Amino acid sequence: MPIAAKAIAGAIYGQFGAHKYTGKNAIDLSDAVGAAIAQYVKTPNLVTCSLTGLAGPNGQITSMFVLGLNPTTMSKGMMAVASSKKLLGRDMQGILDSISLGLFQTLMGMFLTGTAVGIATGAGTGSFLAANGPALSGILYGAMSKKKLIGKNYMDISDAISFGFATHLKSAVTFSVMCAGVVAPTPPTGPVAVAAIPSLTTSIA
């Protein structure tokens, strides 16, 4: 299922309701996070793959599934940043738990595609090496501002969500990927095995 802002916002708002956080601000925050995350995860080359297989001129990368996405760990990371900014209390924990659960529900459906040079067929792992909290926070606070969610507290909330999410992506979340292409002919010994081949391009849908 393609990653869509409305789907992320809906999942987050559904979790907000379970924590009794409702009303216009809750809707606006859901929409802002949904828009920012949907935009950010589609950043080209946010993920880098490392591939092992048989040599060839190029291969097409596709993901099989997402590993390591954990809402509890994600929320703890967000809350650690929130606490450092003095955003404390049960309400803040509930808000960040809701956002993390909503992101987990929707981002498990992420699908990665890409290209690689020097490998035809094989498999490997895609990692969020380029995940960056400040970059995401800039996008998220921009989305919040469009909803009139402005001021220092909202800037701090943006940082907490963004830094916690980006850190979780970079430290724990990976794609299991496969690569398909035409194996290079190498007579008389047969195909050549290659390892640690990096992706050339990647994108998430």
PASEBA-1860 file (N, C-alpha, C; in nm, 3 decimals):
! residues 205
1> MPIAAKAI> 0.085/-0.120/0.000/0.000/0.000/0.000/0.089/0.124/0.000 ~ 0.071/0.215/-0.095/0.155/0.335/-0.100/0.144/0.419/0.027 ~ 0.256/0.481/0.064/0.256/0.569/0.182/0.187/0.700/0.146 ~ 0.081/0.732/0.219/0.000/0.850/0.189/-0.023/0.932/0.315 ~ -0.018/1.063/0.300/-0.034/1.153/0.415/-0.166/1.130/0.486 ~ -0.275/1.114/0.412/-0.406/1.097/0.474/-0.415/0.968/0.553 ~ -0.352/0.863/0.502/-0.354/0.734/0.574/-0.278/0.745/0.706 ~ -0.162/0.811/0.702/-0.083/0.828/0.825/-0.161/0.915/0.925
9> AGAIYGQF> -0.217/1.026/0.877/-0.293/1.115/0.965/-0.411/1.042/1.028 ~ -0.481/0.961/0.948/-0.596/0.888/1.000/-0.556/0.788/1.107 ~ -0.445/0.719/1.086/-0.398/0.621/1.185/-0.358/0.690/1.314 ~ -0.291/0.804/1.303/-0.250/0.878/1.423/-0.371/0.931/1.498 ~ -0.467/0.989/1.425/-0.584/1.045/1.493/-0.666/0.934/1.560 ~ -0.669/0.817/1.498/-0.737/0.705/1.561/-0.674/0.669/1.695 ~ -0.542/0.674/1.700/-0.472/0.648/1.825/-0.490/0.762/1.925 ~ -0.496/0.885/1.876/-0.524/0.999/1.965/-0.657/0.977/2.037
17> GAHKYTGK> -0.759/0.931/1.963/-0.889/0.909/2.023/-0.883/0.809/2.137 ~ -0.800/0.706/2.119/-0.785/0.605/2.224/-0.722/0.663/2.350 ~ -0.646/0.772/2.335/-0.584/0.838/2.450/-0.662/0.964/2.492 ~ -0.785/0.977/2.442/-0.873/1.088/2.479/-0.818/1.224/2.437 ~ -0.735/1.224/2.332/-0.685/1.351/2.280/-0.757/1.378/2.149 ~ -0.858/1.465/2.156/-0.944/1.491/2.040/-0.958/1.641/2.020 ~ -1.031/1.678/1.914/-1.054/1.818/1.885/-0.969/1.868/1.770 ~ -0.981/1.998/1.742/-0.916/2.055/1.625/-0.764/2.044/1.630
25> NAIDLSDA> -0.703/2.070/1.747/-0.558/2.061/1.755/-0.509/1.919/1.727 ~ -0.583/1.822/1.775/-0.545/1.683/1.751/-0.554/1.649/1.602 ~ -0.658/1.697/1.539/-0.673/1.675/1.393/-0.560/1.743/1.318 ~ -0.533/1.868/1.356/-0.429/1.945/1.286/-0.291/1.882/1.306 ~ -0.262/1.836/1.427/-0.133/1.772/1.452/-0.121/1.641/1.374 ~ -0.230/1.565/1.369/-0.231/1.441/1.290/-0.202/1.471/1.144 ~ -0.269/1.572/1.092/-0.251/1.608/0.951/-0.108/1.655/0.924 ~ -0.052/1.734/1.015/0.083/1.786/0.996/0.186/1.673/0.998
33> VGAAIAQY> 0.174/1.584/1.094/0.268/1.471/1.101/0.252/1.381/0.979 ~ 0.128/1.356/0.940/0.104/1.272/0.822/0.167/1.330/0.697 ~ 0.150/1.461/0.677/0.206/1.526/0.558/0.358/1.524/0.561 ~ 0.417/1.554/0.677/0.562/1.562/0.687/0.628/1.425/0.670 ~ 0.574/1.324/0.736/0.635/1.191/0.728/0.620/1.134/0.588 ~ 0.504/1.151/0.527/0.483/1.100/0.392/0.580/1.165/0.294 ~ 0.605/1.294/0.311/0.701/1.363/0.226/0.844/1.315/0.254 ~ 0.877/1.305/0.382/1.016/1.278/0.419/1.062/1.138/0.379
41> VKTPNLVT> 0.979/1.037/0.403/1.025/0.901/0.373/1.041/0.877/0.223 ~ 0.982/0.966/0.143/0.997/0.953/-0.002/1.119/1.030/-0.055 ~ 1.200/1.084/0.036/1.323/1.152/-0.005/1.411/1.054/-0.083 ~ 1.455/1.089/-0.203/1.541/0.996/-0.280/1.668/0.960/-0.202 ~ 1.702/0.832/-0.207/1.826/0.780/-0.147/1.832/0.798/0.004 ~ 1.717/0.805/0.069/1.714/0.803/0.215/1.769/0.669/0.266 ~ 1.750/0.565/0.184/1.796/0.430/0.216/1.912/0.392/0.125 ~ 2.012/0.327/0.183/2.123/0.270/0.106/2.123/0.119/0.125
49> CSLTGLAG> 2.136/0.045/0.015/2.135/-0.100/0.022/2.277/-0.156/0.009 ~ 2.301/-0.267/0.074/2.425/-0.344/0.058/2.384/-0.481/0.006 ~ 2.439/-0.521/-0.110/2.391/-0.638/-0.183/2.501/-0.741/-0.204 ~ 2.461/-0.867/-0.201/2.551/-0.979/-0.229/2.485/-1.069/-0.332 ~ 2.562/-1.112/-0.434/2.504/-1.198/-0.536/2.600/-1.224/-0.650 ~ 2.547/-1.220/-0.772/2.625/-1.249/-0.891/2.641/-1.123/-0.975 ~ 2.761/-1.107/-1.029/2.794/-0.986/-1.104/2.711/-0.972/-1.230 ~ 2.688/-0.846/-1.266/2.617/-0.812/-1.388/2.625/-0.662/-1.407
57> PNGQITSM> 2.583/-0.613/-1.522/2.592/-0.468/-1.546/2.507/-0.386/-1.451 ~ 2.387/-0.433/-1.422/2.301/-0.361/-1.329/2.188/-0.451/-1.283 ~ 2.126/-0.412/-1.175/2.014/-0.488/-1.120/1.907/-0.395/-1.067 ~ 1.786/-0.445/-1.062/1.672/-0.371/-1.009/1.641/-0.420/-0.868 ~ 1.639/-0.327/-0.773/1.616/-0.360/-0.632/1.469/-0.349/-0.597 ~ 1.418/-0.447/-0.525/1.283/-0.440/-0.469/1.287/-0.495/-0.327 ~ 1.205/-0.438/-0.240/1.203/-0.485/-0.102/1.104/-0.598/-0.085 ~ 1.134/-0.685/0.012/1.043/-0.794/0.046/0.963/-0.761/0.172
65> FVLGLNPT> 1.028/-0.704/0.272/0.956/-0.663/0.392/1.041/-0.567/0.474 ~ 0.976/-0.502/0.573/1.039/-0.406/0.663/1.070/-0.476/0.794 ~ 1.189/-0.450/0.849/1.229/-0.510/0.975/1.262/-0.400/1.077 ~ 1.236/-0.428/1.204/1.283/-0.343/1.312/1.196/-0.226/1.353 ~ 1.088/-0.201/1.280/1.001/-0.088/1.316/0.925/-0.123/1.444 ~ 0.946/-0.045/1.549/0.891/-0.078/1.681/0.832/0.046/1.745 ~ 0.701/0.052/1.766/0.639/0.174/1.818/0.683/0.210/1.960 ~ 0.711/0.109/2.041/0.753/0.137/2.179/0.891/0.202/2.181
73> TMSKGMMA> 0.984/0.147/2.105/1.118/0.205/2.097/1.113/0.344/2.035 ~ 1.032/0.359/1.932/1.018/0.489/1.866/0.966/0.594/1.964 ~ 0.862/0.560/2.039/0.803/0.654/2.133/0.901/0.690/2.244 ~ 0.979/0.592/2.290/1.078/0.622/2.395/1.182/0.722/2.345 ~ 1.222/0.705/2.219/1.317/0.800/2.162/1.259/0.940/2.152 ~ 1.132/0.949/2.110/1.066/1.079/2.103/1.053/1.141/2.241 ~ 1.016/1.058/2.339/0.994/1.109/2.474/1.125/1.156/2.537 ~ 1.235/1.090/2.505/1.366/1.132/2.558/1.398/1.274/2.512
81> VASSKKLL> 1.370/1.302/2.385/1.393/1.437/2.333/1.296/1.535/2.397 ~ 1.168/1.494/2.409/1.068/1.581/2.471/1.108/1.617/2.614 ~ 1.157/1.518/2.689/1.197/1.543/2.828/1.313/1.640/2.835 ~ 1.405/1.630/2.740/1.520/1.722/2.739/1.476/1.865/2.711 ~ 1.358/1.880/2.653/1.303/2.012/2.624/1.194/2.052/2.724 ~ 1.186/1.975/2.834/1.091/2.003/2.943/0.946/1.986/2.899 ~ 0.923/1.904/2.799/0.785/1.869/2.759/0.749/1.739/2.832 ~ 0.692/1.755/2.950/0.670/1.641/3.038/0.522/1.617/3.061
89> GRDMQGIL> 0.492/1.507/3.128/0.354/1.479/3.167/0.293/1.365/3.089 ~ 0.183/1.314/3.146/0.115/1.199/3.088/0.059/1.230/2.950 ~ 0.011/1.352/2.930/-0.046/1.388/2.800/0.058/1.379/2.690 ~ 0.179/1.428/2.717/0.284/1.423/2.615/0.320/1.279/2.583 ~ 0.329/1.195/2.685/0.359/1.054/2.660/0.250/0.991/2.574 ~ 0.124/1.022/2.605/0.013/0.968/2.527/0.014/1.016/2.383 ~ 0.048/1.143/2.362/0.055/1.197/2.226/0.164/1.126/2.146 ~ 0.282/1.109/2.206/0.393/1.046/2.135/0.369/0.896/2.114
97> DSISLGLF> 0.305/0.832/2.212/0.268/0.691/2.193/0.171/0.677/2.075 ~ 0.076/0.768/2.067/-0.023/0.764/1.959/0.043/0.784/1.823 ~ 0.132/0.881/1.815/0.200/0.907/1.689/0.284/0.786/1.648 ~ 0.355/0.730/1.743/0.440/0.614/1.713/0.358/0.495/1.666 ~ 0.246/0.469/1.729/0.160/0.358/1.687/0.102/0.383/1.549 ~ 0.060/0.507/1.524/0.006/0.539/1.392/0.110/0.524/1.282 ~ 0.233/0.566/1.311/0.341/0.551/1.214/0.374/0.404/1.191 ~ 0.376/0.327/1.299/0.402/0.184/1.286/0.297/0.117/1.197
105> QTLMGMFL> 0.171/0.148/1.220/0.063/0.084/1.145/0.073/0.112/0.995 ~ 0.116/0.232/0.960/0.118/0.268/0.817/0.253/0.240/0.751 ~ 0.363/0.260/0.822/0.494/0.247/0.759/0.542/0.104/0.745 ~ 0.475/0.010/0.809/0.507/-0.130/0.783/0.476/-0.165/0.637 ~ 0.398/-0.081/0.571/0.365/-0.102/0.430/0.461/-0.035/0.333 ~ 0.572/0.023/0.383/0.668/0.087/0.293/0.723/-0.013/0.192 ~ 0.740/0.033/0.068/0.795/-0.051/-0.039/0.912/0.022/-0.103 ~ 1.027/-0.043/-0.107/1.150/0.018/-0.158/1.183/-0.036/-0.297
113> TGTAVGIA> 1.221/0.053/-0.386/1.274/0.014/-0.517/1.405/0.089/-0.539 ~ 1.485/0.038/-0.632/1.611/0.106/-0.660/1.690/0.038/-0.769 ~ 1.811/0.083/-0.786/1.901/0.027/-0.886/2.039/0.007/-0.825 ~ 2.116/-0.084/-0.884/2.254/-0.107/-0.842/2.337/-0.138/-0.965 ~ 2.463/-0.103/-0.960/2.557/-0.128/-1.070/2.661/-0.228/-1.023 ~ 2.691/-0.327/-1.108/2.792/-0.426/-1.075/2.737/-0.555/-1.018 ~ 2.606/-0.561/-1.002/2.541/-0.682/-0.953/2.413/-0.703/-1.032 ~ 2.384/-0.831/-1.062/2.262/-0.862/-1.135/2.159/-0.923/-1.040
121> TGAGTGSF> 2.187/-1.043/-0.992/2.094/-1.109/-0.901/2.156/-1.122/-0.763 ~ 2.071/-1.113/-0.662/2.120/-1.127/-0.526/2.020/-1.075/-0.425 ~ 2.069/-1.051/-0.305/1.983/-1.005/-0.197/2.068/-0.923/-0.100 ~ 2.000/-0.858/-0.006/2.074/-0.779/0.090/1.984/-0.702/0.183 ~ 2.038/-0.594/0.234/1.970/-0.513/0.335/1.974/-0.366/0.297 ~ 1.862/-0.298/0.319/1.856/-0.153/0.299/1.847/-0.083/0.433 ~ 1.932/0.014/0.456/1.937/0.085/0.583/1.915/0.235/0.563 ~ 1.854/0.299/0.661/1.823/0.442/0.654/1.946/0.525/0.694
129> LAANGPAL> 2.052/0.515/0.617/2.176/0.583/0.653/2.163/0.734/0.645 ~ 2.073/0.784/0.564/2.061/0.929/0.546/1.952/0.991/0.633 ~ 1.890/0.914/0.722/1.785/0.970/0.808/1.842/1.082/0.893 ~ 1.770/1.193/0.900/1.824/1.314/0.961/1.714/1.389/1.036 ~ 1.728/1.397/1.167/1.627/1.462/1.249/1.604/1.608/1.217 ~ 1.708/1.691/1.207/1.685/1.833/1.176/1.613/1.855/1.044 ~ 1.647/1.775/0.943/1.581/1.791/0.813/1.432/1.762/0.825 ~ 1.399/1.653/0.895/1.257/1.619/0.913/1.186/1.723/0.997
137> SGILYGAM> 1.251/1.773/1.101/1.186/1.872/1.187/1.152/1.999/1.110 ~ 1.240/2.037/1.017/1.208/2.154/0.935/1.083/2.133/0.852 ~ 1.069/2.014/0.797/0.949/1.982/0.718/0.827/1.978/0.808 ~ 0.841/1.914/0.925/0.726/1.897/1.015/0.680/2.032/1.071 ~ 0.774/2.116/1.114/0.730/2.244/1.169/0.667/2.331/1.060 ~ 0.714/2.316/0.938/0.650/2.387/0.827/0.506/2.342/0.809 ~ 0.483/2.211/0.820/0.346/2.157/0.809/0.261/2.202/0.927 ~ 0.320/2.207/1.047/0.247/2.256/1.164/0.208/2.402/1.146
145> SKKKLIGK> 0.300/2.481/1.094/0.275/2.624/1.078/0.156/2.650/0.986 ~ 0.142/2.566/0.885/0.028/2.580/0.794/-0.105/2.556/0.867 ~ -0.098/2.481/0.977/-0.217/2.454/1.058/-0.228/2.549/1.178 ~ -0.142/2.654/1.180/-0.140/2.753/1.289/-0.093/2.692/1.421 ~ -0.019/2.583/1.414/0.042/2.524/1.534/0.184/2.581/1.541 ~ 0.196/2.696/1.606/0.323/2.769/1.604/0.365/2.806/1.746 ~ 0.491/2.844/1.759/0.544/2.882/1.889/0.647/2.782/1.938 ~ 0.714/2.816/2.049/0.825/2.735/2.098/0.782/2.592/2.133
153> NYMDISDA> 0.666/2.577/2.198/0.624/2.442/2.236/0.607/2.353/2.114 ~ 0.550/2.409/2.009/0.530/2.328/1.888/0.663/2.302/1.816 ~ 0.755/2.395/1.824/0.888/2.371/1.768/0.955/2.256/1.843 ~ 0.940/2.256/1.975/0.998/2.148/2.057/0.930/2.015/2.029 ~ 0.799/2.017/2.012/0.727/1.893/1.978/0.773/1.842/1.843 ~ 0.791/1.932/1.749/0.841/1.894/1.616/0.978/1.826/1.627 ~ 1.066/1.885/1.708/1.198/1.825/1.728/1.187/1.687/1.793 ~ 1.102/1.675/1.894/1.089/1.547/1.965/1.043/1.437/1.871
161> ISFGFATH> 0.940/1.466/1.793/0.888/1.367/1.699/0.994/1.333/1.593 ~ 1.054/1.435/1.538/1.146/1.418/1.425/1.276/1.350/1.465 ~ 1.337/1.397/1.574/1.463/1.338/1.617/1.441/1.194/1.663 ~ 1.332/1.170/1.736/1.304/1.034/1.781/1.277/0.940/1.665 ~ 1.201/0.986/1.568/1.168/0.903/1.452/1.291/0.876/1.367 ~ 1.368/0.980/1.336/1.486/0.964/1.251/1.590/0.874/1.318 ~ 1.609/0.889/1.448/1.703/0.804/1.519/1.660/0.658/1.515 ~ 1.531/0.635/1.530/1.480/0.497/1.523/1.501/0.438/1.384
169> LKSAVTFS> 1.472/0.515/1.281/1.495/0.466/1.145/1.642/0.429/1.125 ~ 1.729/0.519/1.166/1.872/0.500/1.138/1.932/0.387/1.219 ~ 1.885/0.367/1.341/1.948/0.270/1.430/1.885/0.132/1.427 ~ 1.759/0.122/1.382/1.690/-0.005/1.400/1.614/-0.059/1.278 ~ 1.575/0.028/1.186/1.482/-0.014/1.079/1.560/-0.045/0.951 ~ 1.527/-0.160/0.892/1.591/-0.200/0.766/1.487/-0.260/0.672 ~ 1.525/-0.269/0.546/1.449/-0.343/0.447/1.525/-0.471/0.413 ~ 1.453/-0.579/0.396/1.509/-0.698/0.333/1.482/-0.685/0.184
177> VMCAGVVA> 1.588/-0.689/0.102/1.573/-0.659/-0.040/1.629/-0.770/-0.127 ~ 1.580/-0.774/-0.251/1.635/-0.863/-0.351/1.671/-0.780/-0.474 ~ 1.756/-0.837/-0.559/1.803/-0.767/-0.678/1.790/-0.862/-0.797 ~ 1.741/-0.811/-0.908/1.722/-0.894/-1.027/1.778/-0.822/-1.149 ~ 1.850/-0.898/-1.232/1.906/-0.845/-1.355/1.966/-0.957/-1.437 ~ 2.040/-0.923/-1.539/2.103/-1.021/-1.627/2.245/-1.047/-1.579 ~ 2.273/-1.173/-1.543/2.405/-1.210/-1.494/2.507/-1.198/-1.606 ~ 2.623/-1.140/-1.576/2.728/-1.123/-1.676/2.789/-1.258/-1.714
185> PTPPTGPV> 2.802/-1.288/-1.844/2.868/-1.412/-1.885/3.019/-1.403/-1.860 ~ 3.075/-1.505/-1.798/3.218/-1.506/-1.768/3.277/-1.644/-1.796 ~ 3.275/-1.685/-1.924/3.332/-1.815/-1.956/3.485/-1.814/-1.934 ~ 3.548/-1.929/-1.897/3.479/-2.057/-1.879/3.444/-2.087/-1.734 ~ 3.469/-1.991/-1.644/3.456/-2.022/-1.501/3.314/-2.005/-1.448 ~ 3.227/-1.937/-1.521/3.092/-1.916/-1.474/3.074/-1.782/-1.408 ~ 2.955/-1.754/-1.353/2.925/-1.625/-1.292/3.020/-1.592/-1.177 ~ 3.045/-1.464/-1.159/3.134/-1.414/-1.054/3.052/-1.367/-0.935
193> AVAAIPSL> 3.088/-1.416/-0.816/3.020/-1.373/-0.695/3.072/-1.236/-0.652 ~ 2.981/-1.150/-0.608/3.019/-1.017/-0.559/2.950/-0.991/-0.426 ~ 3.009/-0.904/-0.345/2.953/-0.875/-0.213/2.969/-0.727/-0.180 ~ 2.886/-0.681/-0.088/2.890/-0.542/-0.039/2.877/-0.441/-0.153 ~ 2.792/-0.472/-0.251/2.766/-0.379/-0.360/2.661/-0.277/-0.313 ~ 2.693/-0.148/-0.318/2.596/-0.048/-0.272/2.492/-0.017/-0.379 ~ 2.377/0.027/-0.335/2.275/0.073/-0.429/2.320/0.203/-0.493 ~ 2.275/0.223/-0.616/2.300/0.350/-0.687/2.189/0.449/-0.655
201> TTSIA> 2.064/0.402/-0.663/1.949/0.486/-0.630/1.849/0.404/-0.550 ~ 1.772/0.471/-0.465/1.659/0.407/-0.397/1.547/0.508/-0.379 ~ 1.426/0.457/-0.368/1.310/0.541/-0.336/1.205/0.456/-0.268 ~ 1.124/0.520/-0.186/1.018/0.453/-0.111/0.883/0.499/-0.163 ~ 0.793/0.403/-0.178/0.656/0.435/-0.217/0.560/0.387/-0.109
END
